[in-house]
Amino acid sequence: MSSKERHFSTSSASSLVPLKVYSDRLPMPQEDEESQPKLKLFESPLAHDRRRNPVTSPIPSPIREISGPIETARKPSYSGFIADPKDEKKVDQFAVDDAEEEMFETPEFRRYKETTNVELFYDLFFVANLTTFNDVHEVNEVDALKSYAGFFCILWFLWLQVSLFDVRFVTDSVLERIGKTLQFGVMIGLATIGPDFNLSDQKAGPFRSLAIILMFSRLILSLQYSAILYHVWYYKDSKTPLFLVVVVNFVAALVYFTTFFGFTNETSKAGKVIIVWYITAVLETAANIVISSKWKVLSFGGSHLVQRMTLLTLIILGEGIIGVSKSIADITKIEDTYKASLILTIISAVGIIYFIYMLYFDWLNRSYFGSIRQQIWAFLHFPFHLALVFLVEGISQFIRWRKVVEVIREVSRQYINQFNRAPATNSLDLETRLAKVTQTIFDKFPPAYTHTISTTQKALSSIGSAAFNSTEQLGNVTTLFSAVQDSLFDNFGIDPPESKIAVTDPNEEWNENIQVLALVYTYFFVASGITLILMNILNALNRPNMTRPDKSRIAINFVLSIAFLGLATIST
């Protein structure tokens, strides 16, 4: 059988079906209920019938072994190519046969132009995990910052591994729904571990559980890829790459399982085992990218990988809007008056998120821009999303801080006004006036903790009993002011880092609150600068042929990013 005949034989015609693209949201023709497709136990991801036996016919040689002149011994197309080697319009028949052979041995998969409903539903679990972790853990110290970044890394790479499978091989069947249910269970497992996730205090129980959860997630992916391997088993150029991906996920599962034994009560403080998780996540992603770049069967061409990344970007921006709304709601519960400075801060916060949205999507090239470029572009969304998470978190924190600063200024003004008309004449008079202002403040902003009341009462009593204008009395006045200010921080949900040793000195607690502000200021501007730099890189990858305005825009954003990074150093 000749190559041409073989390609058009009945057994292989299905392999030449062009790439089919499906849309999960396109309107479907109205049909009777009985004619609607039934949910199958096992749905093929192929765009054609599965090959059920191997093709053993050898590829015929383009050289015909016959006698006669050499011109008649070759195919006409190849003879013409030899006759005029400088004619670029001539086609090398050997190359044509190789291309036909590659097409014949590469199955076609169904591709969806848009994100399917089940993928969107899976994204809800990502949102829930991120929101829950954000609510439980306050980023008020460097260790909390590291824990936030560490948990986000685990969550993001888990989401990525599942998405890399879905954008290429997603189907709707009973087995696929079971697989998705198990992946949902993995996300729920992450949510249960989230409150105890602390890199500076790695408790053996939660971290061992997380190791098992991560192992389980990779085993599920290994089984899902194995199902795809079954469908392409008789395509000789497709078995190897899919088998490699199955092995990569299985090995990753084994690595996660071995870390189970590394988490003990003795190593909970300075355990380095968790670093293995991050290295494994990066390596398995890199392996997936390399394999898909080398073999066409795992290519992302025609998939909606770009849309998956853009949707996750929208989710993180949405988290920023939620954070801004929560800050506004918390402020409104305490005080419903807004000054111009606070209103301007809120407008600026929303404006920053909106400008990031516009810059990101205005630069987006939605057409296919190369397999390797697209995969690198997708992988670089990890540092971009990490920086974006801290940026939007810093925005919501700035709104709270703006309000607290306003209230503290107003409180300080009330204390000063007590002595503008007539200064205090003795210690008892000073105590009475300070007690009056303090009570007015506590009536409007009730203390969140009882120890605040006892601290202020003790400070007022010491002020009244100390010598007038003595150093001791001035120290007690400072303690009173610090206690009131710390109470205001507590009212607006700004807490200093937790400490095993109780902080009883209001002055020390005030200093810790100021350190929190310095941390928020620093990571906000660092995240802003890194976000702009990464957006420039993503833009360069997304647009292979850049115009002069594109280059100018990148240059301007690069200058702005350096300026933001420079502003971050002011807090130190």
Buried (B, 14 or more C-beta within 10 A) or exposed (E): EEBEEBBEEEEBEBBEEEEBBEEBEEEEEEEEEEEEEEEEEEBBBBBBEBBEEEBEEEEBEBEEEEEEEEEEEBBEEBBBBEEEEEEEEBEEBBEBBEEBBEBBBBBBBBBBBBBBEBBEEBBEBBBBBBBBBBEEBBBBBBBBBBBBBBBBBBBBBBBBBBBBBBBBBBBBBEBBBEBBEBBBBBBBBBBEBBEBBBBEEBBBEBBBBBBBBBBBBBBBBBBBBBBBBEBBBBBBBBBBBBBBBBEBBBBBBEBBBEBBEBBEEEBBEEBEBBEBBEEBBBBBBEBBBBBBBEBBBBBBBBBBBBBBBBBBBBBBBBBBBBBBEBBBEBBEEBBEEBEEEBEEBBEBBBEBBEEBBEBBEEBBBEEBBEBBBBBBBBBBBBBBBBBBBBBBBBBBBBBBBBBBBBBBEBBEEBBEEBEEEEEBEEBEBBBBBBBEBBEEBBEEBEBBEEBBBEBBBBBBEBBBEBEEEEEEBEBBBBBBBBBBBBBBBBBBBBBBBEEEEEBEEBBBBBEBBEBBBEBBBBBBBBBBBBBBBBBBBBBBBBBEEEEEEBEEBBEEBBEBBEEBBEBBEEBE
